[in-house]
Amino acid sequence: MGSVEAQPLSERGGGGRGGRTRRAGRALPRPRIGRGAAFLAPLTLLTLVAFDVPLALLLGQSVFDPSATTANYREVVETEAYTRILGSTLRVAAITTAICLLLGYPLALWLARMAPARRRIAIALLVLPFWVSILVRAYAWLVLLGNNGAVNRGLIELGIVGSPVQFLYDSAGVTLGTVSILLPFLVLPLYAGIARVDTRLLGAAASLGAGPATVLRRVLLPLTFPAALAGAVLVFVLTLGFFVTPAVLGGGKVPLLATLLDALVNDVGDWGLAAALSVLLLAATALAFALVARLAGRGALVGAMGGGATASETALHRAPVAPVTRGGRVALGTIGCVTFALLVAPVLVVVPMSFSSAATLEFPPPGFSLRWYDALFSDATWLDAARSSALLALAASAIALVLGAAAAYGLARRRGHGGGLLLAHFVAPVATPTIITAVALYVAGAKTGLLGSWGGLLAAHVVLVAPFVVIVLAPAFRTVDERLERAAWSLGASRLTALRRVVLPPLLPSLLSAWLFAFLVSFDELVVTYFVAGTHETLPKRMFNELAVEITPMVTAVSTLLVALTAAALALSLAAGRRAGGRSPPTD
């Protein structure tokens, strides 16, 4: 490689995408692998078989039951119980979205006005819940919202209420728990939208006599509308198909669409009606995303689904005329602190309760004890479930890393049109409400004999976690200068050799992060596993089944171990990134 390093790249004709590398005045052909098609094919095929085909079978089940019929759709429309459940689901989704907007916009503006150092800490706290199991957070809200929970005790001590408020097994508790989980999905893209606003526009409006309220209403709100719309629609769609939180906090007494689908599939066995409801939910999801693409552009939707923002610099806190008065700044700070408490409190409650000496759920714990850890590690069923989760997550994340990395590389090196459609196809499994995917895989598994099999469960997990690998690695591959690959080709290296020796080494931190992300998502996955695993029991499934029977402090010990696993994985990822130092490509 010495001759390559001694000669400037520009002199070898390797500059620019699609340029032809020359050596000694002679054109050297590129390796012929169909413009990355060979790298894109494996994940494309898996997504087709394990996602597209099940959705097609789901659609067929809704209209062929067993012969062509519209009876399932007529039953949905004509049965009062089903229309009432659909109305309740829409109402909870609308209220959840409205609360997220009311809390999210002030929080995003507060973040944008922070100094960079404080903002990085605040965003780290904001994304912390992303890394904690949804089931763990839902369980924590069981503790907080109970009749003797911290929320009710605080309301009584403040004199706001005279007796405990019934939060649990009511739509109020379900809504509060859902808001705490989905709020970051709105705040992050909204913050990114605010950070992109040219603050000179705010100063120009103020110089023309506009007050802070007018600047906010006439300048900032219109400019951030696409991001707000994308985040709001994403929250609304996710709420429509939310399963874990309504099941845990609703206790079967808050009938929503996801819990109805669970009953129809696992209890009643009415696949046709479940398929019809799933297709209607899928159609609503597609219409909502199409609305965002139409009104706000595809970029807004991609930004919302990708989280939208990092701790990048923004100059709003140094704007010539900040669009907030002094009283507004106090209000923003108050709302921000309350919202952060709403997001972080569930995690802070679970850990100390796992060391409680009480036989029932009490917070704060009356005394210190390791009794629940002793009970956990002496219970073979819990240990078997943990072993199954670990093996499944290791296998799924390893396969997803290989397929996802290949697809991400193929997308990064692809020429011409179609890359956006391929990316949309790869991420479709995570853009679709998980309850729909679960019902579709259940129907497909039952028809093919794979329901309850280890292979079927593994394929389902791979297709669910591979999109995260693609999302993480596709931008990383684009940071690697393609001219380095061409230089390796000019020296006789094959495309695979150049990929292994030139492209992948500087991306090891990104590869590790992608694998850890895939591992954690697979380890935490519950909804699809609950529907298709059969007798196989993973740790989240065991925990969910335990909560359905009895709520004991042992579950807090399991939850704490899951939090510790997540923290260890994040620490490993951060350590790898720091060790890579200057070798890793810069990322936004």
C-alpha positions in Angstrom: 0.0 0.0 0.0 3.1 2.3 0.1 2.7 3.4 -3.5 -0.9 4.4 -2.8 0.0 6.5 0.2 2.8 8.2 -1.7 0.6 9.3 -4.5 -2.2 11.9 -4.1 -5.6 10.6 -4.7 -6.4 13.4 -7.1 -3.5 12.2 -9.3 -4.9 8.7 -9.5 -8.2 9.9 -10.9 -10.1 8.5 -7.9 -11.8 11.7 -6.9 -15.6 12.0 -7.1 -18.3 9.4 -6.9 -18.5 7.2 -9.9 -15.1 8.2 -11.2 -12.8 5.6 -12.7 -9.6 4.8 -10.9 -6.5 5.0 -13.1 -3.1 3.5 -12.6 -0.2 4.3 -14.9 -2.6 5.9 -17.4 -4.7 2.8 -17.7 -8.4 2.7 -16.7 -9.1 0.0 -14.1 -12.6 -1.5 -14.0 -14.5 -1.5 -10.8 -15.4 -4.8 -9.1 -18.6 -5.9 -10.7 -21.1 -6.5 -7.9 -24.2 -4.9 -9.5 -23.9 -1.5 -7.7 -24.3 -3.1 -4.3 -27.2 -5.3 -5.2 -25.5 -8.4 -3.8 -25.2 -6.6 -0.4 -28.8 -5.5 -0.5 -30.3 -8.8 -1.5 -30.1 -10.8 1.8 -32.0 -8.3 4.0 -34.4 -7.5 1.2 -35.3 -11.2 0.9 -35.6 -11.6 4.7 -37.9 -8.6 4.9 -40.0 -9.9 2.0 -40.4 -13.4 3.6 -40.7 -12.5 7.3 -42.7 -9.2 7.0 -44.2 -8.6 3.6 -45.6 -12.1 3.1 -47.2 -12.2 6.6 -48.9 -8.8 6.0 -50.2 -10.2 2.7 -51.5 -13.3 4.5 -53.1 -11.0 7.1 -54.9 -9.1 4.4 -56.0 -12.3 2.8 -57.3 -13.6 6.1 -59.5 -10.6 6.5 -61.3 -11.0 3.2 -61.0 -14.8 2.7 -62.5 -16.4 5.8 -62.5 -19.1 4.3 -64.1 -17.7 1.0 -64.2 -14.2 -0.3 -66.3 -12.1 2.1 -66.6 -8.6 3.7 -68.3 -10.0 6.8 -65.3 -9.3 9.1 -65.3 -5.6 8.1 -69.1 -5.4 8.4 -68.9 -6.9 11.9 -66.4 -4.2 12.9 -68.6 -1.4 11.7 -72.0 -2.9 12.9 -71.0 -4.2 16.3 -71.4 -1.5 19.0 -68.7 -3.0 21.3 -66.1 -2.8 18.5 -66.9 0.7 17.5 -66.8 1.7 21.1 -63.4 0.2 21.5 -62.2 1.9 18.3 -63.6 5.2 19.6 -61.9 4.8 23.0 -58.6 4.0 21.2 -58.8 7.1 19.1 -59.7 9.2 22.1 -56.7 8.0 24.2 -54.4 8.5 21.2 -55.7 12.0 20.7 -55.4 12.9 24.3 -51.9 11.4 24.5 -50.8 13.3 21.4 -52.2 16.6 22.8 -50.5 16.2 26.1 -47.2 15.4 24.4 -47.5 18.5 22.3 -48.3 20.7 25.3 -45.4 19.3 27.3 -43.1 18.7 24.3 -43.0 22.1 22.7 -42.0 24.0 25.8 -39.5 21.3 26.6 -37.9 21.4 23.1 -37.7 25.2 23.3 -36.1 25.0 26.7 -33.5 22.6 25.4 -32.8 24.8 22.4 -32.1 27.8 24.7 -29.7 25.9 27.0 -26.0 26.3 27.0 -24.3 23.4 25.1 -22.9 21.7 28.2 -26.3 21.7 30.0 -28.1 20.7 26.9 -26.0 17.6 26.4 -26.9 16.5 29.9 -30.5 17.2 29.4 -30.7 15.3 26.1 -29.0 12.4 27.8 -31.7 12.3 30.4 -34.3 12.7 27.7 -33.1 9.7 25.7 -32.4 7.6 28.8 -36.0 6.0 28.8 -35.3 4.8 25.2 -32.8 2.4 26.7 -35.0 1.1 29.5 -37.5 -1.7 28.9 -41.1 -0.5 28.3 -42.3 -3.3 30.5 -40.0 -2.0 33.3 -41.3 1.5 33.0 -45.0 0.3 32.9 -44.3 -1.7 36.0 -42.8 1.3 37.7 -46.0 3.3 37.0 -47.9 0.5 38.8 -46.0 1.4 41.9 -46.2 5.2 41.5 -49.9 5.3 40.6 -51.3 2.9 43.2 -53.6 3.9 46.0 -50.6 4.0 48.3 -48.2 5.2 45.6 -46.1 8.3 45.6 -48.4 10.2 43.3 -51.5 9.7 45.4 -49.6 10.4 48.7 -48.2 13.6 47.2 -51.7 14.8 46.1 -53.2 14.0 49.5 -50.3 15.7 51.4 -50.7 18.8 49.3 -54.4 18.9 50.0 -55.3 18.6 46.3 -57.5 15.5 47.0 -58.9 14.0 50.1 -58.7 10.4 49.1 -56.7 8.4 46.6 -57.4 8.9 42.9 -58.1 5.8 40.9 -55.3 6.0 38.3 -54.7 2.3 37.8 -57.0 0.2 35.6 -58.4 3.5 34.2 -57.7 5.5 31.1 -56.0 8.2 33.1 -53.3 5.9 34.2 -52.9 4.4 30.8 -52.6 7.9 29.2 -50.1 9.1 31.8 -47.9 6.0 31.3 -48.1 6.2 27.5 -47.2 9.9 27.6 -44.1 9.2 29.7 -42.9 6.6 27.1 -43.8 8.3 23.9 -42.9 12.0 24.7 -39.3 11.7 23.5 -40.6 10.7 20.1 -42.1 14.2 19.7 -39.5 16.2 21.6 -36.4 15.1 19.7 -37.6 15.9 16.2 -39.2 19.1 17.5 -36.0 20.1 19.1 -34.1 19.4 15.8 -36.6 21.6 14.0 -36.1 24.5 16.4 -32.3 24.1 16.2 -32.5 24.5 12.4 -34.3 27.8 12.6 -32.1 30.7 11.5 -32.1 33.0 14.6 -31.6 36.0 12.3 -35.2 35.7 11.3 -36.2 36.0 15.0 -34.0 39.1 15.3 -35.4 40.6 12.1 -39.0 40.2 13.3 -38.1 41.8 16.7 -36.4 44.7 14.9 -39.6 45.3 13.1 -41.5 45.7 16.3 -42.8 42.2 17.0 -43.0 41.2 20.6 -41.9 37.8 22.0 -45.3 36.4 21.7 -45.7 37.6 18.1 -42.3 36.2 17.2 -43.2 32.9 18.7 -46.6 32.7 17.0 -45.7 34.2 13.6 -42.2 33.0 13.0 -41.1 30.1 15.2 -44.3 28.1 15.2 -44.7 28.1 11.4 -41.0 27.2 10.8 -41.2 24.3 13.2 -44.6 23.0 12.0 -43.2 20.2 9.9 -41.3 18.8 12.8 -44.2 19.2 15.2 -46.6 17.5 12.8 -44.2 14.6 12.2 -43.7 14.0 15.9 -47.4 14.3 16.7 -48.4 11.9 14.0 -45.8 9.4 15.1 -47.0 9.6 18.7 -50.6 9.2 17.6 -49.9 6.2 15.4 -47.8 4.5 18.1 -50.5 5.0 20.7 -53.1 3.4 18.4 -51.1 0.2 18.4 -49.7 0.4 22.0 -50.0 -3.0 23.8 -47.8 -3.3 26.8 -48.7 -0.2 28.7 -52.5 -0.5 28.3 -52.2 -4.2 29.3 -50.2 -3.5 32.4 -51.8 -0.3 33.6 -55.2 -1.0 32.3 -55.4 -4.5 33.8 -57.9 -5.6 31.1 -60.4 -2.9 32.3 -59.4 -0.3 29.7 -60.5 -1.8 26.3 -58.3 -0.6 23.5 -57.6 -1.9 20.1 -54.3 -3.7 20.9 -55.8 -5.5 23.9 -58.9 -6.4 21.8 -56.6 -8.0 19.2 -54.8 -10.0 21.9 -58.2 -11.3 23.1 -59.4 -12.2 19.5 -56.2 -14.0 18.6 -55.1 -15.7 21.9 -58.4 -16.2 23.6 -61.3 -16.3 21.1 -59.3 -17.5 18.0 -61.2 -15.2 15.6 -58.4 -14.6 13.1 -60.6 -13.1 10.5 -61.9 -10.3 12.7 -58.5 -9.7 14.2 -57.1 -9.5 10.7 -59.7 -7.0 9.6 -59.0 -4.8 12.6 -55.3 -5.0 12.0 -55.7 -4.0 8.3 -57.8 -1.0 9.3 -55.1 0.0 11.8 -52.5 -0.5 9.1 -54.5 1.7 6.7 -54.8 4.4 9.3 -51.0 4.3 9.9 -50.3 4.6 6.1 -52.7 7.5 5.8 -51.1 9.3 8.7 -47.6 8.9 7.3 -48.8 10.0 3.9 -50.4 13.1 5.4 -47.0 14.0 7.0 -45.2 13.4 3.8 -47.7 15.6 2.0 -47.8 18.5 4.4 -44.3 18.4 5.9 -42.2 16.5 3.4 -40.6 13.1 3.7 -37.6 14.5 5.5 -39.7 15.5 8.5 -41.0 11.9 8.9 -37.6 10.4 8.6 -36.3 12.8 11.2 -39.1 11.9 13.6 -38.5 8.2 13.2 -34.8 8.5 13.6 -35.1 10.5 16.8 -34.5 13.8 15.1 -31.7 15.4 17.1 -28.5 15.0 19.0 -26.8 17.5 21.2 -25.8 19.6 18.3 -25.1 23.3 18.6 -27.9 25.8 18.4 -27.7 29.5 18.8 -31.2 30.1 20.1 -30.0 30.9 23.6 -27.8 33.6 22.0 -30.5 34.9 19.7 -30.5 38.7 19.3 -34.1 38.8 20.8 -35.1 35.5 22.4 -38.7 34.6 21.6 -39.5 34.2 25.3 -40.1 36.7 28.1 -38.6 36.4 31.6 -41.8 35.0 32.9 -41.8 32.6 29.9 -38.3 31.4 30.8 -39.5 30.6 34.3 -42.5 28.7 32.9 -40.3 26.8 30.4 -37.9 25.8 33.2 -40.8 24.6 35.4 -42.4 22.6 32.7 -39.0 21.2 31.7 -38.2 20.0 35.3 -41.7 18.5 35.7 -41.4 16.7 32.4 -38.0 15.3 33.1 -39.3 14.0 36.4 -42.1 12.3 34.5 -39.6 10.6 32.3 -37.0 9.6 34.8 -39.1 8.8 37.9 -40.1 5.3 36.8 -36.4 4.3 36.5 -35.5 5.9 39.9 -38.4 4.1 41.7 -37.7 0.5 40.5 -34.1 0.2 41.6 -34.5 1.0 45.4 -37.7 -1.1 45.6 -35.8 -4.2 44.5 -33.9 -4.0 47.8 -37.1 -3.7 49.9 -37.7 -5.8 52.9 -41.5 -5.5 52.5 -43.6 -8.4 51.1 -45.7 -6.0 49.1 -45.0 -3.0 46.9 -44.1 0.0 49.1 -42.2 3.1 48.2 -40.0 4.2 49.8 -38.9 0.8 51.0 -39.3 0.2 54.8 -35.9 -1.5 55.0 -33.0 -3.0 53.0 -33.0 -6.6 52.0 -31.7 -8.9 49.3 -34.6 -11.4 49.7 -36.0 -10.8 46.2 -32.7 -11.4 44.5 -32.3 -14.6 46.5 -35.8 -15.7 45.4 -35.0 -14.7 41.8 -31.8 -16.6 41.5 -33.2 -19.7 43.2 -36.2 -19.9 40.8 -35.4 -22.1 37.9 -38.2 -20.7 35.7 -36.8 -17.2 35.8 -33.3 -18.4 35.1 -34.5 -20.5 32.1 -36.3 -17.4 30.8 -33.2 -15.3 31.2 -31.1 -17.9 29.4 -33.6 -18.1 26.5 -33.7 -14.3 26.2 -29.9 -14.1 26.1 -29.5 -16.9 23.5 -32.3 -15.4 21.3 -30.9 -11.9 21.5 -27.3 -13.0 20.8 -28.4 -15.0 17.7 -30.8 -12.3 16.4 -28.4 -9.4 16.9 -25.5 -11.3 15.3 -27.6 -12.2 12.2 -29.1 -8.7 12.1 -25.6 -7.1 12.3 -24.4 -9.1 9.2 -27.5 -8.5 7.1 -28.0 -4.9 8.3 -24.4 -3.9 7.8 -24.4 -5.4 4.3 -27.6 -3.5 3.4 -26.3 -0.3 4.9 -23.1 -0.6 2.8 -25.2 -1.4 -0.3 -27.3 1.7 0.3 -24.3 3.9 0.9 -22.7 2.8 -2.3 -25.8 2.6 -4.4 -26.1 4.7 -7.6 -29.2 6.2 -9.1 -32.7 6.2 -7.8 -34.4 3.7 -5.5 -32.3 4.0 -2.4 -35.1 5.8 -0.5 -37.6 3.0 -1.4 -35.2 0.3 -0.2 -34.5 2.1 3.0 -38.3 2.5 3.6 -38.7 -1.2 2.9 -36.0 -2.1 5.5 -37.4 0.2 8.2 -41.0 -0.7 7.6 -41.1 -3.4 10.4 -40.3 -0.7 13.0 -42.6 1.9 11.4 -45.6 -0.4 11.5 -47.4 -0.7 14.9 -45.9 -3.8 16.6 -49.3 -5.3 17.4 -50.0 -5.5 13.6 -46.7 -7.2 13.0 -47.4 -9.6 15.9 -50.9 -10.6 14.5 -49.5 -10.9 11.0 -46.7 -13.2 12.1 -49.1 -15.2 14.2 -51.4 -15.8 11.2 -48.4 -16.6 9.0 -46.9 -18.9 11.5 -50.2 -20.8 12.0 -50.5 -21.3 8.3 -46.9 -22.4 7.7 -46.5 -24.5 10.9 -43.8 -22.2 12.3 -45.9 -20.8 15.1 -44.2 -21.6 18.4 -41.0 -22.8 16.7 -37.5 -21.4 17.6 -36.7 -20.7 14.0 -39.8 -18.7 13.4 -39.2 -16.7 16.6 -35.6 -16.0 15.6 -36.6 -14.8 12.1 -39.2 -12.5 13.7 -36.6 -11.0 16.0 -34.1 -10.5 13.2 -36.6 -8.7 11.0 -37.5 -6.5 13.9 -34.0 -5.5 14.9 -32.2 -5.3 11.6 -33.8 -1.9 10.7 -32.0 -0.4 13.7 -28.6 -1.7 12.4 -29.4 -0.1 9.0 -30.4 3.2 10.6 -27.1 3.3 12.7 -24.7 2.1 10.0 -26.0 3.7 6.8 -24.8 7.2 7.7 -21.5 5.7 9.1 -20.7 4.0 5.8 -21.2 7.3 4.0 -18.5 8.9 6.1 -15.8 6.5 4.7 -14.1 8.1 1.6 -15.0 5.9 -1.3 -11.6 6.8 -2.9 -9.9 4.7 -0.4 -11.8 1.6 -1.6 -10.9 2.5 -5.2 -7.2 2.7 -4.2 -7.4 -0.8 -2.8 -9.1 -2.0 -5.9 -6.4 -0.5 -8.0 -3.9 -2.6 -6.1 -5.8 -5.8 -6.9 -8.0 -6.1 -3.8 -11.5 -7.6 -4.3 -14.5 -5.6 -3.2 -14.9 -7.9 -0.1 -11.2 -7.5 0.8 -11.4 -3.8 0.5 -14.5 -3.8 2.6 -12.9 -5.9 5.3 -9.5 -4.2 5.3 -10.3 -0.6 4.5 -14.0 0.3 5.2 -14.8 -1.7 8.3 -11.9 -1.0 10.7 -12.6 2.7 11.2 -16.3 1.8 11.7 -15.8 -0.7 14.6 -17.4 1.7 17.2 -20.4 2.1 15.0 -20.6 -1.6 14.4 -20.4 -2.3 18.1 -23.1 0.3 18.8 -25.4 -1.2 16.2 -24.9 -4.7 17.6 -25.6 -3.5 21.2 -28.7 -1.7 20.0 -29.9 -4.8 18.2 -29.2 -7.0 21.2 -31.0 -4.7 23.6 -34.1 -4.4 21.3 -34.2 -8.2 20.9 -33.7 -8.9 24.6 -36.5 -6.4 25.5 -38.9 -7.4 22.8 -42.3 -8.6 24.2 -45.2 -8.1 21.9 -44.2 -10.3 18.9 -42.7 -12.8 21.3 -45.9 -13.0 23.3 -47.9 -13.8 20.2 -45.6 -16.2 18.3 -43.2 -17.8 20.9 -45.7 -20.6 21.9 -44.2 -22.5 24.9 -40.8 -20.6 24.6 -40.6 -18.2 27.4 -38.2 -15.2 27.4 -37.6 -12.9 30.3 -39.9 -10.1 29.2 -42.7 -12.7 28.5 -42.1 -14.3 31.9 -42.3 -10.9 33.6 -45.5 -10.0 31.7 -47.2 -13.3 32.6 -46.1 -12.8 36.2 -47.7 -9.4 36.3 -50.9 -10.8 35.0 -51.2 -13.2 37.9 -49.6 -11.5 40.8 -47.7 -8.2 41.4 -44.7 -9.0 43.7 -41.5 -7.1 44.5 -39.6 -9.9 42.8 -40.4 -8.2 39.5 -38.5 -5.2 40.7 -35.4 -7.3 41.0 -35.8 -8.5 37.4 -36.4 -4.9 36.3 -33.3 -3.7 38.1 -31.2 -6.3 36.4 -32.6 -5.3 33.1 -31.7 -1.6 33.8 -28.2 -2.8 34.9 -27.8 -4.7 31.6 -28.8 -1.7 29.6 -26.4 0.6 31.6 -23.5 -1.9 31.0 -24.2 -2.1 27.3 -24.3 1.7 27.0 -21.1 2.0 29.0 -19.4 -0.5 26.7 -20.6 1.4 23.6 -19.3 4.7 25.0 -16.0 3.2 26.0 -15.5 1.8 22.5 -16.3 5.1 21.0 -13.7 6.9 23.2 -11.1 4.3 22.6 -11.5 4.7 18.8 -10.9 8.4 19.3 -9.7 10.1 16.1 -9.9 6.8 14.1 -13.6 6.7 13.9 -15.3 8.8 11.2 -17.0 12.0 12.5 -20.7 11.6 13.0 -23.4 14.2 13.6 
